[in-house]
Structures are given as structure tokens and as C-alpha cells.
Amino acid sequence: MSSYPLLDVFLTMLWYFVWFLWIFLVVTVVVDVVRSHDLSGPAKAGWTVLAVVLPFAGVFIYMIARGDRMFVRKAGELQDREAQFRAYVKEAAGGGGVAEDLARLAELRQRGVINESEFERAKTKILS
């Protein structure tokens, strides 16, 4: 029938999966080394060389020595991204609309920050 049995196909697919998983792990470790703020330049170079030259030993040693901090750094990075996204959405969405802008403008006029002509000009701009 076929010169490549089904079990060999399965094992080949398994090896490709393991290979891509390993590449992902090595890249993740190298990226974590580069992004780590608590490592000096020579330490980053040492971890990177160790992970690239001796990948199995380097990655496993890094995971044992600094694996717990990888999660903390990743969680902090995700929180920073979330805060940046929320700030962007808040900025892009603007205020609460025309009513809020008019209320803020009236408050500025009452406090004497702007005079009556500036108030009318800004009110016309908001309403148009």
C-alpha cells in the first residue's frame, strides 16, 4: 500500500510538534532575558549565549533559576498594556459628550478662569 506507515506519520507529526514547542520555549527564554530589567548587560549576554550554544542545559537552567520571575514580568507587562489600552480608549472616546463639556465650561466661567466672551465662543464651538 504505502511505503510510509501510519505510525511513522504520527511519530513524524509528534516530532514536529515537539520541535516547534522547543523552538518556542528557547525564543521565550531569550526574549525574557532581553526584557529583564534586573539583569546587567554581561548577565544577559551570558544567559543568551548559554541558551543558544547549549540550548537544553541553558533553557532548563534558566527555567529553574529564573522561571518564577518570568511569570511576574509577563503579568506586569500585561497589566501595563491593559492600562495603556484603557487610557487610549478613554482618550479616544472623549468625555461624556456635549452636556459634560458644557458643564465643565460653565464651571470654568463660574471660577473666573474664562470670561463671558470666551464662554460664548467655546459654547458655540461645542454646540456646532
C-alpha positions, -999 to +999 in steps of 0.1 A: +000+000+000+022+028+013+059+030+019+053+053+049+031+036+076+006+054+096+026+051+128+055+068+111+033+096+101+021+100+136+056+100+150+067+125+124+039+148+134+048+143+171+084+152+164+075+183+145+052+194+173+079+188+199+104+206+177+082+237+173+074+236+211+111+236+218+118+265+195+090+284+211+105+277+246+140+288+235+127+320+219+105+327+250+136+324+273+158+346+251+130+373+249+126+371+287+164+375+291+164+406+269+134+422+285+146+415+321+154+448+338+172+432+368+199+416+347+231+435+337+244+435+301+270+408+307+245+386+325+220+390+296+248+381+272+258+351+293+222+337+295+217+343+258+249+325+248+241+297+272+205+293+258+218+294+222+251+274+224+238+248+249+201+250+244+189+221+265+211+229+295+208+267+291+170+267+289+165+242+317+189+261+340+173+294+332+138+279+339+150+266+372+169+297+383+146+324+370+114+307+358+092+321+387+102+357+377+093+351+341+056+349+351+059+380+373+075+400+344+049+388+319+020+396+343+034+431+349+038+436+311+002+425+305-011+449+332+009+478+317-006+470+283-041+469+298-036+503+315-022+518+282-052+504+263-077+517+288-060+552+287-061+551+249-098+541+249-106+568+274-088+594+253-102+583+220-138+581+234-135+616+247-156+630+275-192+623+284-205+643+254-218+678+249-236+680+282-204+673+302-184+697+280-209+725+287-209+718+324-171+719+325-172+752+305-198+767+329-177+757+359-146+774+343-167+806+338-180+805+374-145+801+388-134+831+367-109+811+346-126+823+314-147+854+307-181+857+292-170+862+256-146+831+258-175+811+273-199+820+244-172+813+218-164+779+233-201+771+238-208+779+201-179+756+191-192+728+213-227+730+200-217+732+164 
